[in-house]
Amino acid sequence: MSENKFKIIPPKSEKSRNSSSDSGSAGTGASIFSGFEKRLKLEGYFADGFPVQHLPKILFITFLCILYISNTHYAEKTVREINAIQAEVEDLRADYTTLKSDLMFASKQSEVARKVKDYGLKESLTPPYKVVVEEGEY
């Protein structure tokens, strides 16, 4: 098994901390991140190194965040697909209604008579009659 490669840095003495903090960063004062660090007081958590005991919880929360973000993206993608399909269904419904009305118009008796006139067919003027067959005749 390999050895632990982390170096343990001994904490600085108060005297060396005060002298290094007085110098500041290039004389411009504190940066934004150092202000956050002072307000959140994170120095105590990382004084002995990285807190490995919290790593599983941090990884689990990170996993949940990634899962939440991916689920949100998937839901938005699904909603976009549903909207596109609904628009397509509306177009198909309009086409169906138009074709159905055209078919109803084309199948009217007057339209059929007009279209078959080119073939030399004409509409019968005598009404149809009932053919009666007696039982012994067929």
C-alpha positions in Angstrom: 0.0 0.0 0.0 1.3 3.5 -0.7 2.0 6.2 1.8 0.0 9.3 2.6 1.3 12.0 0.3 -0.4 15.0 2.0 2.0 17.3 3.7 0.9 18.7 7.1 1.9 22.3 7.2 2.4 23.5 10.8 0.2 26.6 11.7 2.0 29.9 11.6 2.7 31.7 14.8 0.7 34.8 15.6 3.7 37.0 15.1 4.3 35.8 11.5 0.6 36.0 10.7 0.3 39.6 11.7 3.4 40.6 9.8 2.2 38.9 6.6 -1.4 40.2 6.9 -0.2 43.8 7.4 1.7 43.8 4.2 -1.5 43.1 2.2 -1.6 42.2 -1.5 0.4 44.8 -3.3 -0.8 47.5 -0.9 -4.3 47.6 -2.4 -6.1 46.2 0.6 -8.2 43.1 1.0 -9.6 41.4 -2.1 -13.2 40.2 -2.5 -12.3 36.6 -1.8 -10.4 37.4 1.3 -13.4 39.3 2.6 -15.6 36.3 1.9 -13.1 34.1 3.7 -13.0 36.3 6.7 -16.8 36.6 6.9 -17.4 32.8 6.5 -14.5 32.0 8.8 -13.3 29.1 6.8 -9.8 29.3 8.2 -10.7 27.0 11.1 -12.0 24.3 8.9 -8.9 24.0 6.8 -6.3 24.7 9.5 -5.5 21.0 9.8 -5.8 20.2 6.1 -8.8 19.2 4.0 -11.6 17.7 6.0 -11.9 14.3 4.4 -14.7 13.1 6.7 -17.1 15.5 4.9 -16.1 14.4 1.4 -18.8 11.7 1.0 -21.5 14.3 2.0 -20.0 16.9 -0.4 -19.9 14.4 -3.2 -23.4 13.2 -2.6 -24.7 16.8 -2.6 -22.7 17.5 -5.8 -24.3 14.4 -7.4 -27.8 15.5 -6.3 -27.1 19.0 -7.8 -26.0 17.4 -11.1 -29.0 15.1 -11.1 -31.3 18.1 -10.5 -29.8 20.1 -13.3 -29.9 17.2 -15.8 -33.5 16.5 -14.8 -34.4 20.1 -15.4 -32.7 20.1 -18.9 -34.5 16.8 -19.7 -37.9 18.3 -18.6 -37.4 21.4 -20.7 -36.4 19.3 -23.7 -39.5 17.2 -23.3 -41.7 20.2 -23.1 -40.2 21.6 -26.3 -40.8 18.3 -28.1 -44.4 18.2 -26.8 -45.0 21.7 -28.1 -43.5 20.8 -31.5 -45.6 17.7 -31.7 -48.8 19.6 -30.7 -48.1 22.1 -33.5 -47.7 19.2 -36.0 -50.9 17.6 -34.8 -52.8 20.9 -35.3 -51.4 21.1 -38.8 -52.4 17.5 -39.5 -55.9 18.1 -38.1 -56.3 21.2 -40.3 -55.2 19.1 -43.3 -57.6 16.3 -42.4 -60.5 18.7 -42.1 -59.7 20.3 -45.4 -59.4 17.0 -47.2 -62.6 15.7 -45.7 -64.5 18.7 -46.8 -63.0 18.4 -50.3 -64.0 14.8 -50.4 -67.6 15.5 -49.2 -67.9 18.2 -51.9 -66.5 16.0 -54.7 -68.8 13.1 -53.8 -72.0 15.2 -54.2 -74.3 13.9 -56.9 -74.0 17.1 -59.0 -70.2 17.1 -58.8 -70.0 13.4 -59.8 -72.4 14.0 -62.8 -70.2 17.0 -63.9 -67.0 15.0 -63.7 -68.2 11.9 -65.6 -69.8 14.0 -68.4 -66.3 14.0 -70.0 -66.4 10.2 -70.3 -69.8 10.3 -72.0 -71.8 9.2 -69.0 -75.0 11.0 -68.1 -77.3 11.0 -65.1 -80.3 8.7 -65.4 -83.6 10.5 -65.4 -85.8 7.5 -64.6 -86.0 6.5 -61.0 -84.9 3.1 -59.9 -87.4 0.3 -59.6 -87.6 -2.7 -57.4 -86.9 -6.1 -59.0 -89.2 -8.8 -57.5 -88.2 -12.4 -58.0 -90.7 -15.2 -57.1 -89.4 -18.2 -55.3 -89.6 -20.6 -58.2 -88.1 -18.3 -60.8 -84.4 -18.3 -59.8 
